[in-house]
Each structure stands twice: as C-alpha cells, then as structure tokens.
Amino acid sequence: MFKNLFVLLAFVTVLACGSKPRVLLDEDTTTLKPSKQHEVIAKDVVSILQNYSYKKVAPSDSISQIVFDNLIKSLDEGKYYFTQADIDDMSQFRNNISQDMAKGDLSSAFYIFNKFNQRAIECLEYALKQIDAAHDFSKEEKYVSFRDKLDWFKSDQELKDHWRKRIKFDLLSLKLTSAEGKDESAKHKETLKKRYSNLLSQVKKTNSNDAFQYIMAAYTDAIDPHTTYYNPAFAQRFNEDMSNTLEGIGARLQLENDMVTIKEIIAGGPAYKDKTLKIDDRIIAVAQGDGEFEDIIGWRLDAAVAKIKGPKGTVVRLKILPAGQDISAQPVIVKLTREKIIIEEESAKKTIKTVKGDDGKTYRIGVITLPKFYIDFEGYRRGDPNYKSTTRDVSRILDTLNQEKVDAVVLDLRNNGGGSLQEAIELTGLFIEKGPVVQVRGVRNDVEVHEDRDNSVKWSGPFAVLINRFSASASEIFAGAIQDYGRGIILGSPSYGKGTVQSAVDMGRFISPTDKLKIRAAGATKDQDTPVGAPEFGQINVTIAKFYRINGSSTQHKGVHPDIEFPTQFTADKYGESSEPAALPWDQIKSTNYSKIADLTSIKNKLKELHDARMKNSDEYKFLLEDIAEFQKMQNEVTEISLSEAQLKKEREDNKTKNRNRINRLLELHNMPLWKEGEPQPKVEFDFILDESLNIVKDFVNLLAKK
C-alpha cells in the first residue's frame, strides 16, 4: 500500500513559483516573510493533498474559508488580540487563501500572521504599562478570562479595557496568596512584569518558520485532522517522540489559551504513576526542585516544555489548574521526579481482582491493562527470538492467568490511543481461531483483508474489553473484532473514532530537482533554525487509507459503541473524531466472510438489566453523574470572574470548601479517613468504572454457566 503511494507521488509535477503575490508585504524588519522554501513546500503540499491523499481535496472558495477560520482560531482562539475591524480587514482573503497557496503565494497568510504579531505586541506593551497603574480592588467589576464564545472586540478601547482587567485580575490573584496583612504588592508587580516581559519577548522572537507552521496546520486541518505538515524543527521533534524514548514527566503538552495544557499522559511515566495530573489540566508555573516557581502563562510551548523536561532523577514542581476549573481556582502543586521513559519497554500488566457474588461465591477476574499496541520493530526485523511485543506479553500473561484458574479476563484499553496494526491483529488471534480481523481500503479503493492465521487460542473463557473516549485506532480495531465475532462483551464509553491510516514521508522526496536548485539559489541550503539531523524540507504525515470492521462498518467517526455504556464527561461534540469538522465520514463496505463465535444478544440484555438495577441504588454512580454535570456546566458557561477583592476571596473560599466536601463525600463512600483542614489533599484513586465492570463480568460468568 505504502509502496503504491510513493509510486504515485513520483509523478507530482512542480510548477515555478513565479506568479505575482496577492499582498506586497512591508519591507519592515519586523515583518515576517515566506522564504522560497516555504513557497515551494506549500505548493507541493497542496498538490499532494489534492491528488494523492485518501481524501483528494482541491483548493477552492469553500476550502479557503475553512483555512482562513482555522488560521484565525489558531492565532487568537481566546479572542484576546483581534478587533472586529481586524477581522473585517483580513476577510478580504477569506475566499482565495487556498488557491494562492496552490501557486506558492503565501503573502495573504503571512499578512494575517503579521497582523496578529502586531496586535499581540501592542496588547502586551499596554499590559505592561497597566501593572503600575492604580487599581481599585473594592470596585465590583467582571472579567472574562476565556472569550472564545464572545464576539470580537468592537473597538480598540474595548480591547484595552479587557487587558486592563486582565492585569487587575492577575494582581488580585497574587494578592490573595499573600499572608494575612502582609503587603507584597511590589513583589507581585515584579512577578507580573517578568511574566509579560517574557511573553512579549517570545512574541518578538517569532520567526517565519513559526508563521509557516501555523499556516500549513491551518491548511492540512481543513483537509483532514490527521494529515499534518511539520517544518524541519517540528519534524525532528515528532520523530524523537515516535522513537519512544522520553526524559521528563511523561506527558504530551499543548498550548491552549496561553496555557500549557496536558493532552496525553504517557503510561509508565512519572505523571502516570503519580495519578494526580489529568487530561486538560493546565500547568501555570514550574519550579526546579525546591526553587522558586517560574510563571509560564503565555510562554511559547517549546520554552515551557524546556522548563518542564529535564534529566532523569531531578525534581520538578508544577502549579496546576485542574481541568474544568476557571482561572480563579486555587492551584494544586504537584511534585514529580523526572525519569527516562523507554516507551518500547511499556508492557501489558496484570492484576487479579476478586468480586463477591450475590450467592456468596468469590469470583477471580484477571485484569490486563494495555497502554498501547507496541512492538520492537527493529528486533522483529532482525529475527530476534526475544523481541518485545504486545501479543507476546499478553500471551505470557494469559498463560499465567490460565494456571491461576481465573474465572474471566478483562482487557482494559482505556486511554489506549493505538499503535501497531500488526499487533492489533495478532492480539485478536489470542482470543479467536484464525479468521479476518480488519479491512483496509487504500487511495485506489482497493480493499485488503488482514487476517489472523494462527489456529491457537490462548483464552477461551469469559472475556470483556473496557474502552473509553480516548481508546483509538488499533484499540478500536481489536474491540470491534471482539464485538463482531461475539467473542466477548465491550464495556465503557464510546471510543474515539479514528479509523484512518497515515504515512510519514520526508518532503524532500516530493520536491523536484529544479525547485531544490531554486531554493538554494534564493539563499542558504537550509533554514537557519533547522536542527542537526532534521529533514531539510520537513515531512508530511498524510492519510492514505481507512479502516473497516469485518462486518463492513467503518470505525471512523463513530468509533466502537460498548454493549453496556457508562456515562462520560467527554462528549463526542468536543472530544473524539466527530468533533473534527474535516474528519472523514463514517461509511460502510461489504462484510468479510466470517463466522460468529456466539450470539450474545440475550445475555447482553440481561447484563444491562442487572447493571441498571445496581446503578439505581449506587451512591458512587450518582456521584459520577454529578461530577459529569458539573464538568459540562463549566465547559459550556462563559465564566465571569469578580474583580472585587472581598468577592473573589469569598468565591475562592467557597470553591475550596466545595472541593473538600466532595472529596470527603467520596472518601466516606469508601469508609476512608476524611480530609481535615490543614492536611494535604489526599489522592483519590478509586476506579468506579472498573469496579462496576468487574460486577458485570461476574454476572457474565454466571449467565454463561447457566446457558
């Protein structure tokens, strides 16, 4: 399949970038301009996505509108910098930005980026002046920290008023952290001056490669959420991440609304082991060891990551704003010891849980936790008899569970974002006799059926798979196959819905010798900030195929729906493939020839009845529903924060009390000691979803025995 793609790409024709640019960018030293390399790459990326990707989308007015909106949103998602007049001015390019890129003309896109840079510098310079201005903390005013649901500023004065309130809020927040009666206003002003001076410095350091990365991301996201162009520096970073060796806290980070946000917690790392950090938590300050906290709000992501990462064995402290809480919430401090995380050494792990039945019998259930579908490709290619892989590890675990005579097995795929397709297929083979596992349709609409060819079965007893919104790709292939065969039951919440295949290719393979000569003639052989060893022209991760279940249904967009579903705060409209406007749609192809192992319909219906009956009387289930409702309320509201010292102090105390009461309520449900005033916040590690899943599996064992 990949070979076919490269053959097709060999026929990409490259036209000279000689057309007149739409915008004549100022010859000012602060104005960022595209290089010849940027122009060539943009043109070739558009051509690849138009002619050779799975989706094949040509530049057009409608695509231009999406690219324009993507670029504006990525630059100013919180609506902090642009006025409506700015948007009106830039809208002259709204209908033709993609057609211009197809010709290698990036002038209008760079005009937009320069407008943002100019506005950001103006706002930050104004903010710095406001730090020393007089602020009345007894006056009742309201401040909105995240403005994404509001209109653009109607005037420069309205914009300035927002930044005045932002500084007032920052000063007030710092004031409320001071000891009672202690005046630390001078120190707080100095803290803010450092914060905003650093942010201003980062903005002024923005270069044309940064601009180009934003612009290309706006284009590729308009076509497909999993197709991405990486400039040389980003390409190297991506490839290092894919090498499966990280040194730090073990979390993937992203910048959202000027805050470093946790988007993935890597299994096996310090953050994973500590269990305090969660998806969408925001890191607002960093301290090395026992040193002073350094505020990182508004920093460039790479600068913030450099502070958070570090040599193994060193300690880092993080100030965290928990997910779902507004900026006025009391931060949580997390202390982690950095480690070297060898991702390829992450292994499937087992525990044996005991569950009491209504009949007084004790059931022993083996739980296998699988963080990703991993394989040591190098060892596999070398023919190493001891190469590490998901299937080999799980196979050994199943041998142990068979020896220990467990009553059932649960495979926990929650937060498993996928990995090796080969491993998804071979792992399925441990639970079924040979047969088809997944279908893959390529760019030419040819369908390949991938099968398990091994007759042996490692576990033939009662089996369940646990998934959630962040179970994706290979996890969905495995869960879908188990469901289609009737080999087990699927529990949890609907999965992510990523049913596409990407290939990462060096852009140097696509650029013609003529254009390479033109790039070199225009200046240096590579961009100034290209790291050593990085692909000279960057790389493109392009979607080339689509997954389908053996029943013909795509896993794309819809994901896998559990047989027994648990409620979740992560809704499809905000989390998952269906939240991506440019995502490929769900569709269906012909079913493969396979035979169901069992028809579990009647058993599933009975399991749901028993589960629903338990939930009616479960205080923990009610607690879960309340948490979900509170999370969604916070997500959907435009939160106004009081700038009155007395009122904000009261709100913070109320929130602190509310948080303590909820944690104590949960501790009480588990007969645990309560959290008392003055004590550090206890870690709450109860897993209600797993506990109830084990109850369902216990019922499953009983029903199968009766059948």
C-alpha positions in Angstrom: 0.0 0.0 0.0 2.7 2.5 1.0 4.8 1.5 -2.0 1.9 2.4 -4.3 1.6 5.8 -2.7 5.3 6.5 -3.3 4.9 5.5 -7.0 2.0 7.9 -7.4 3.9 10.7 -5.6 6.8 10.2 -8.1 4.6 11.8 -10.7 3.9 15.0 -8.8 4.7 17.9 -11.2 6.1 21.1 -9.8 5.4 24.5 -11.4 7.6 27.5 -10.9 6.6 30.0 -8.2 6.5 33.0 -10.4 3.1 34.5 -10.0 2.6 38.0 -8.6 1.8 37.8 -4.8 -1.6 38.9 -3.7 -0.1 41.2 -1.0 3.1 43.2 -1.1 4.5 42.6 2.5 6.2 45.6 4.1 9.9 45.8 3.8 10.0 46.4 7.5 12.5 44.4 9.6 9.7 43.3 11.9 7.5 42.0 9.1 7.8 38.2 8.6 8.0 37.0 5.0 7.9 33.5 3.5 11.1 32.0 2.1 11.4 30.4 -1.3 11.5 27.0 0.5 8.1 27.9 2.2 6.6 28.7 -1.1 7.7 25.5 -2.8 6.6 23.3 0.1 3.2 25.0 0.4 2.6 24.4 -3.3 3.7 20.7 -3.2 1.6 20.0 0.0 -1.5 21.4 -1.7 -0.7 19.2 -4.8 -0.2 16.1 -2.7 -3.4 16.5 -0.8 -5.3 17.3 -4.0 -4.1 14.3 -6.0 -2.6 11.6 -3.8 -4.1 11.6 -0.3 -7.1 9.4 0.6 -9.5 12.4 0.6 -8.1 14.2 -2.6 -9.4 17.8 -1.9 -8.7 20.6 -4.3 -8.3 24.2 -3.3 -11.5 26.2 -3.6 -13.5 29.1 -2.1 -15.0 26.7 0.5 -11.7 25.2 1.5 -10.2 28.8 1.7 -12.9 29.8 4.1 -12.1 26.8 6.4 -8.3 27.6 6.1 -9.0 31.2 7.0 -11.1 30.3 10.0 -8.6 27.7 11.2 -5.7 30.2 11.0 -7.6 32.9 12.9 -8.7 30.4 15.5 -5.2 29.0 16.0 -3.7 32.5 16.4 -6.4 34.0 18.7 -8.7 31.2 20.0 -9.5 33.2 23.2 -10.2 36.4 21.2 -7.7 38.4 23.2 -6.0 40.3 20.4 -8.1 41.0 17.3 -10.8 43.5 16.9 -13.8 43.2 14.6 -12.1 45.8 12.4 -9.1 43.5 12.1 -11.3 40.5 11.2 -13.1 42.7 8.5 -9.7 43.7 7.0 -8.3 40.2 6.9 -11.6 38.8 5.5 -10.6 40.1 2.0 -8.5 36.9 1.8 -11.2 34.6 3.1 -12.2 33.1 -0.3 -8.8 32.7 -2.0 -6.2 31.8 0.5 -6.0 28.1 -0.5 -5.9 28.9 -4.2 -3.0 31.2 -3.5 -1.1 28.5 -1.6 -1.6 26.2 -4.6 0.5 28.7 -6.6 3.1 29.1 -3.8 1.7 32.5 -2.8 1.8 32.8 1.0 1.5 36.6 1.1 -2.1 36.8 2.4 -1.5 34.2 5.0 1.7 35.9 6.2 -0.2 39.2 6.2 -2.7 37.7 8.7 0.1 36.3 10.8 1.9 39.7 10.9 -1.4 41.4 11.9 -1.6 39.0 14.8 2.0 39.6 15.8 1.5 43.3 15.7 -1.7 43.2 17.8 0.0 40.8 20.3 2.9 43.2 20.8 0.6 46.2 21.2 -1.6 44.4 23.8 1.4 43.1 25.8 3.1 46.5 25.8 -0.2 48.0 27.0 -0.5 45.3 29.7 3.0 46.1 31.0 2.0 49.7 31.5 -1.1 48.7 33.4 0.9 46.9 36.0 2.0 50.1 37.7 -1.4 51.8 37.2 -3.8 52.4 40.1 -6.4 49.6 40.5 -9.4 49.8 42.9 -9.9 46.3 44.3 -13.0 47.3 46.2 -14.8 48.2 43.0 -17.1 45.4 41.6 -16.1 44.6 38.0 -16.4 41.4 36.0 -13.6 39.8 33.9 -14.0 37.1 31.3 -10.7 35.1 31.0 -11.7 32.9 28.1 -13.6 34.9 25.5 -13.9 32.2 22.7 -17.8 32.3 23.0 -17.9 36.1 22.8 -17.8 38.5 19.9 -14.6 40.1 18.7 -13.8 43.4 20.4 -15.8 46.2 18.9 -13.1 48.8 19.3 -9.5 49.4 20.4 -10.9 50.8 23.7 -12.8 47.7 24.4 -9.7 45.6 23.8 -7.6 47.8 26.1 -10.3 47.5 28.8 -10.0 43.7 28.6 -6.2 43.9 29.1 -6.6 46.4 32.0 -9.0 43.9 33.7 -6.6 41.0 33.0 -3.8 42.8 34.8 -6.1 43.8 37.6 -7.1 40.1 38.0 -3.5 38.9 37.9 -2.6 41.4 40.6 -5.6 40.5 42.7 -4.9 36.8 42.4 -1.3 37.3 43.6 -2.6 39.5 46.4 -4.9 36.8 47.7 -2.0 34.4 48.0 -0.2 36.7 50.4 -0.2 36.1 54.2 -2.9 38.0 56.0 -2.0 41.6 56.5 1.3 41.4 54.5 1.8 43.9 51.7 3.7 42.2 48.9 2.4 44.5 46.1 5.9 45.4 44.9 6.8 41.7 44.6 3.6 40.9 42.8 4.2 43.7 40.3 7.7 42.4 39.7 6.3 38.9 39.1 3.8 40.2 36.5 6.4 42.4 34.8 8.6 39.3 34.4 5.6 37.3 33.1 4.5 39.8 30.5 8.0 40.9 29.5 8.8 37.2 28.9 5.6 36.8 26.8 6.5 39.9 24.8 10.0 38.7 24.3 8.6 35.3 23.0 6.3 37.1 20.5 9.1 39.2 19.2 11.2 36.1 18.7 8.6 34.6 16.4 10.1 33.8 13.1 8.9 33.0 9.6 9.2 29.2 10.2 6.8 29.6 13.2 4.4 31.5 10.9 4.7 28.9 8.2 3.9 26.1 10.7 0.7 27.8 11.8 -0.3 28.4 8.1 0.3 24.9 7.0 -1.5 23.5 10.0 -4.5 25.7 9.1 -4.5 24.2 5.6 -3.9 20.5 6.5 -6.5 20.7 9.3 -9.0 21.9 6.7 -8.5 18.7 4.7 -8.1 16.1 7.4 -7.4 16.2 11.2 -4.6 13.6 10.9 -2.8 14.9 7.9 0.0 17.3 9.1 3.0 19.1 7.6 5.9 19.5 10.0 8.6 22.1 9.4 12.2 20.7 9.9 12.3 21.6 13.6 8.8 20.2 14.3 9.6 17.1 12.2 12.6 16.3 14.3 10.6 16.7 17.5 7.8 14.5 16.1 10.3 11.8 15.1 12.0 12.0 18.5 8.6 11.5 20.2 8.0 8.5 17.9 11.3 7.0 18.9 9.6 6.0 22.2 12.3 7.5 24.5 11.4 10.5 26.6 13.1 12.1 29.6 10.8 14.1 31.8 7.4 13.8 33.4 5.8 11.7 30.7 3.0 14.0 29.4 2.2 15.4 26.0 1.6 19.1 26.2 -0.3 21.7 24.0 -0.7 25.4 24.3 -4.4 26.5 24.7 -5.5 30.0 25.7 -1.9 30.9 26.6 -1.7 28.0 29.0 0.3 24.8 28.7 -2.3 22.0 28.7 -1.9 18.3 29.3 -3.3 16.4 26.4 -1.9 12.9 27.0 -0.4 11.1 30.0 2.2 8.5 28.9 1.8 5.2 30.6 4.7 4.3 32.7 6.0 7.9 33.3 6.1 9.9 36.5 2.7 11.7 35.7 1.1 8.3 35.1 2.4 6.8 38.3 1.5 9.8 40.4 -2.1 9.8 39.2 -2.7 13.4 40.2 -2.5 15.0 36.7 -5.4 14.6 34.4 -6.2 15.3 30.7 -6.8 19.1 30.2 -5.1 20.1 33.4 -3.2 23.4 32.9 0.4 24.0 34.1 0.7 27.7 35.1 4.1 27.7 36.9 7.2 25.5 37.2 9.9 25.2 39.9 13.1 23.2 39.7 13.5 21.1 42.9 12.8 23.3 45.9 13.4 26.5 43.9 11.1 29.4 43.2 8.1 28.9 40.9 8.5 30.5 37.5 5.3 31.7 35.9 4.8 30.1 32.4 1.4 31.5 31.4 1.8 32.9 27.9 5.1 31.3 27.2 5.9 29.6 23.9 5.3 25.9 24.2 8.8 24.9 23.4 10.2 27.3 26.1 7.7 25.9 28.6 8.5 22.3 27.7 12.2 23.0 28.2 11.4 24.0 31.8 9.2 21.0 32.5 11.5 18.4 30.9 14.9 17.6 32.4 17.4 14.9 33.3 16.1 11.8 35.0 16.4 11.8 38.7 15.8 15.6 39.0 12.7 17.0 40.7 10.2 19.4 39.2 7.2 21.0 40.9 4.2 22.2 38.9 1.4 24.5 39.7 -1.8 23.1 38.2 -5.2 24.5 37.4 -7.4 21.3 37.3 -9.4 20.6 34.1 -12.9 22.2 34.1 -12.0 24.9 36.8 -11.7 28.6 35.9 -8.5 30.6 36.2 -9.6 32.0 39.6 -9.4 28.5 41.2 -6.8 27.6 43.8 -3.8 25.9 42.0 -2.7 22.4 43.0 1.0 21.8 43.5 2.4 18.5 42.1 5.9 17.3 42.8 7.4 14.8 40.3 10.8 13.1 39.9 11.7 13.1 36.2 12.5 9.7 34.6 13.8 8.3 31.4 10.7 6.7 29.9 11.5 3.9 27.5 8.2 3.6 25.7 9.1 0.4 23.9 9.5 -1.2 27.4 6.0 -0.3 28.4 4.3 -3.6 29.0 0.9 -5.1 29.4 0.4 -5.6 33.2 -2.0 -7.9 35.1 -3.8 -7.9 38.3 -6.3 -10.4 39.7 -9.4 -8.9 41.3 -11.9 -10.7 43.5 -15.6 -10.0 43.3 -18.3 -11.3 45.7 -21.4 -12.7 44.0 -25.0 -12.5 45.4 -24.7 -16.2 46.1 -21.7 -15.6 48.4 -19.2 -17.1 45.8 -15.9 -15.3 45.2 -15.0 -14.7 41.6 -11.4 -14.2 40.5 -11.1 -12.0 37.4 -7.8 -11.3 35.6 -7.4 -7.6 34.5 -4.8 -6.9 31.8 -4.0 -3.2 31.4 -2.7 -2.4 28.0 -1.5 1.3 27.5 -0.6 1.0 23.8 -0.1 -1.5 21.0 3.7 -1.7 20.9 6.3 -3.8 19.1 10.1 -3.7 18.8 10.2 -3.4 15.0 14.0 -3.5 14.9 14.1 -6.7 16.9 11.3 -8.2 14.8 13.2 -7.4 11.6 16.4 -8.8 12.9 14.7 -12.0 13.8 15.5 -11.6 17.5 13.6 -14.6 19.1 13.1 -12.4 22.2 11.7 -9.2 20.5 9.2 -7.4 22.6 5.6 -7.0 21.5 2.1 -6.6 22.9 0.9 -10.0 21.7 3.9 -11.9 23.2 3.5 -10.1 26.6 -0.3 -10.7 26.7 0.2 -14.3 25.7 2.5 -14.9 28.6 0.0 -13.2 31.0 -2.8 -15.4 29.7 -0.7 -18.5 30.3 -0.3 -17.3 33.9 -4.0 -16.5 34.3 -4.9 -19.9 33.0 -2.6 -21.5 35.5 -4.1 -19.4 38.3 -7.6 -20.6 37.2 -9.3 -17.2 37.0 -13.0 -17.1 36.1 -12.8 -14.4 33.5 -10.4 -11.9 31.8 -10.8 -8.2 31.2 -8.6 -6.3 28.8 -8.5 -2.6 29.8 -7.9 -0.4 26.8 -9.0 2.9 28.3 -6.8 5.8 27.1 -5.0 3.4 24.7 -4.5 5.6 21.6 -3.5 2.7 19.4 -0.1 1.8 17.8 0.8 -1.2 15.7 -1.8 -2.6 13.3 0.0 -5.9 13.2 -0.2 -6.2 17.0 -4.0 -5.4 16.9 -4.4 -8.3 14.5 -2.2 -10.8 16.3 -3.6 -9.9 19.7 -7.1 -10.6 18.4 -5.8 -14.0 17.4 -5.1 -14.9 21.1 -8.9 -14.9 21.7 -10.2 -16.4 18.4 -9.3 -19.2 16.0 -8.0 -17.9 12.7 -10.1 -15.5 10.6 -10.3 -11.9 9.3 -9.7 -9.1 11.8 -9.8 -5.8 9.9 -10.3 -4.4 6.4 -8.2 -1.6 4.9 -9.3 0.5 1.9 -6.5 2.4 0.2 -6.4 5.5 -2.0 -7.4 3.5 -5.1 -10.4 2.0 -3.3 -8.7 -1.4 -3.2 -9.6 -3.4 0.0 -7.2 -5.6 1.8 -8.5 -8.0 4.4 -6.0 -8.6 7.3 -6.4 -12.0 9.0 -5.2 -13.9 12.0 -3.7 -17.1 10.5 -2.9 -18.9 13.8 -5.4 -21.6 14.9 -4.3 -21.5 18.6 -6.4 -19.7 21.2 -4.8 -18.5 24.5 -8.0 -17.7 26.3 -11.4 -19.3 25.5 -13.2 -18.3 28.7 -15.5 -15.3 29.6 -13.9 -12.2 28.2 -14.6 -8.4 28.3 -12.9 -5.3 26.8 -13.0 -1.9 28.6 -12.8 1.2 26.4 -13.4 5.0 26.7 -13.4 8.1 24.6 -9.6 8.0 24.3 -9.4 4.4 23.1 -8.5 4.9 19.4 -7.2 3.3 16.2 -5.7 -0.1 17.0 -7.8 -0.3 20.2 -11.0 0.2 18.1 -9.9 -2.5 15.6 -9.4 -5.0 18.4 -12.6 -4.1 20.3 -14.6 -4.1 17.0 -13.4 -7.5 16.0 -14.2 -9.0 19.5 -17.7 -7.5 19.3 -18.3 -8.6 15.7 -17.3 -12.2 16.5 -19.4 -12.3 19.7 -16.2 -13.4 21.5 -16.8 -11.1 24.5 -18.6 -8.0 25.8 -17.5 -4.4 25.3 -17.9 -2.1 28.3 -17.2 1.6 29.0 -17.9 4.7 26.8 -17.8 5.1 23.0 -14.3 5.2 21.6 -12.6 8.0 19.8 -13.5 7.1 16.2 -10.1 7.3 14.4 -10.4 4.9 11.5 -7.7 6.3 9.2 -4.1 5.3 8.4 -1.2 7.8 8.0 2.2 7.5 6.4 5.1 9.9 7.4 7.2 10.9 4.4 10.2 13.2 4.0 9.1 16.2 1.9 12.5 16.0 0.2 11.0 13.1 -1.8 8.4 15.3 -3.4 10.3 18.4 -4.3 11.7 18.5 -7.9 15.4 18.9 -8.6 14.5 22.2 -10.3 12.8 23.6 -7.2 15.6 22.4 -5.0 18.0 24.4 -7.1 15.7 27.5 -6.9 15.6 27.2 -3.1 19.4 27.0 -2.9 19.8 29.9 -5.3 17.5 32.0 -3.1 19.7 31.7 0.0 21.1 29.2 2.4 20.8 25.5 1.8 18.6 25.1 4.9 16.6 27.3 7.2 18.7 28.9 10.0 16.8 27.2 12.8 16.8 23.7 11.2 18.2 21.3 13.9 21.0 19.0 13.0 19.7 15.7 11.6 16.2 17.2 10.8 14.7 16.5 7.4 15.8 19.6 5.3 12.3 20.3 3.9 10.3 18.9 6.8 7.9 16.0 6.5 4.2 15.3 5.8 2.1 12.8 7.6 -0.6 12.1 5.0 -3.7 10.0 5.3 -3.5 7.1 2.8 -6.1 4.5 3.9 -9.2 3.8 6.0 -10.0 1.0 8.5 -13.2 -1.1 8.4 -14.5 -3.7 10.7 -15.1 -7.2 9.4 -18.8 -6.5 9.4 -18.1 -3.7 6.8 -18.7 -0.8 9.2 -16.0 1.9 9.4 -14.5 2.7 12.8 -14.1 6.2 11.5 -16.1 9.0 13.1 -18.5 6.7 15.1 -15.9 4.6 16.9 -17.0 1.4 18.7 -20.1 1.6 20.9 -20.0 -0.5 24.1 -22.5 -3.2 24.7 -23.0 -1.7 28.2 -22.3 2.0 28.2 -21.1 4.2 31.1 -21.7 8.0 31.2 -18.7 10.2 30.5 -17.9 13.9 30.7 -16.0 13.7 27.4 -18.8 14.2 24.8 -18.5 13.4 21.1 -19.0 17.0 20.1 -15.9 18.1 21.9 -13.7 15.1 22.2 -13.2 12.5 19.5 -13.1 12.3 15.7 -16.6 13.5 15.3 -15.6 16.9 16.9 -13.3 17.5 13.9 -15.1 19.4 11.1 -12.8 18.0 8.4 -12.9 14.4 9.6 -13.7 11.7 7.0 -17.3 10.5 7.4 -18.5 7.1 8.6 -19.3 4.7 5.8 -19.6 1.0 5.1 -18.2 -1.6 2.7 -19.0 -5.2 2.1 -18.8 -7.5 5.1 -16.0 -10.1 5.0 -16.7 -13.8 5.2 -16.5 -14.7 8.9 -18.5 -16.8 11.3 -19.7 -15.5 14.7 -18.4 -17.4 17.7 -21.5 -16.7 19.7 -24.7 -14.7 19.7 -24.6 -12.8 23.0 -27.7 -10.6 22.4 -29.9 -12.1 25.1 -27.0 -12.2 27.6 -26.1 -8.6 26.9 -29.7 -7.6 27.5 -29.8 -9.4 30.8 -26.4 -7.9 31.8 -27.8 -4.4 31.2 -30.8 -5.1 33.3 -28.6 -6.2 36.2 -26.3 -3.3 35.8 -29.1 -0.8 35.7 -30.6 -2.2 38.8 -27.3 -1.8 40.7 -26.9 1.8 39.4 -30.3 2.8 40.8 -29.0 2.2 44.3 -25.4 3.2 43.8 -24.3 6.4 45.6 -21.0 6.2 43.7 -22.9 6.2 40.4 -24.9 9.3 41.5 -21.6 10.9 42.5 -20.2 10.2 39.0 -23.3 11.8 37.3 -23.0 14.9 39.5 -19.3 15.3 38.5 -20.1 14.9 34.8 -22.9 17.5 35.1 -20.6 19.9 36.9 -17.8 19.4 34.3 -20.2 20.0 31.4 -21.7 23.1 33.1 -18.2 24.6 33.4 -17.4 23.7 29.8 -20.5 25.4 28.4 -20.6 28.6 30.5 -18.9 31.9 29.9 -17.4 32.4 33.3 -17.3 35.9 34.7 -14.8 36.5 37.5 -15.3 39.2 40.1 -12.5 41.8 40.4 -13.7 42.8 43.9 -11.2 41.5 46.4 -13.8 40.7 49.0 -16.0 38.9 46.5 -13.2 36.9 44.8 -11.8 35.9 48.2 -15.2 34.6 49.2 -15.6 32.7 45.8 -12.2 31.0 46.3 -13.0 30.0 49.8 -16.4 28.7 48.7 -14.8 26.7 45.9 -12.2 25.3 48.3 -14.9 24.2 50.7 -16.9 22.7 47.9 -13.9 20.7 46.7 -13.1 19.5 50.2 -16.8 18.4 50.8 -16.9 16.5 47.5 -13.6 14.7 48.2 -14.8 13.8 51.7 -18.1 12.6 50.4 -16.2 10.2 48.1 -13.8 9.1 50.9 -16.9 8.5 53.1 -18.4 6.2 50.5 -15.3 4.1 50.7 -15.0 4.2 54.5 -11.8 6.2 54.3 -10.5 8.8 56.7 -11.8 12.3 55.9 -9.6 15.2 54.6 -9.2 17.6 57.5 -8.4 21.3 57.4 -4.6 21.9 57.3 -3.8 18.5 55.9 -2.5 18.0 52.3 -5.2 16.9 49.8 -5.4 13.1 49.8 -5.0 11.2 46.5 -8.3 9.8 45.4 -7.6 6.7 43.2 -11.0 4.9 43.3 -12.0 3.4 39.9 -15.7 3.1 39.9 -15.9 2.2 36.2 -13.5 -0.7 36.6 -15.3 -1.9 39.8 -18.7 -1.9 38.2 -17.2 -3.6 35.0 -16.0 -6.4 37.3 -19.5 -6.8 38.6 -20.8 -7.0 35.1 -18.2 -9.6 34.2 -19.1 -11.6 37.3 -22.7 -11.6 36.1 -21.5 -12.6 32.6 -19.7 -15.7 34.1 -22.9 -16.7 35.8 -25.1 -16.3 32.7 -22.7 -18.2 30.5 -22.6 -21.0 33.0 -26.4 -21.2 33.1 -26.6 -21.1 29.3 
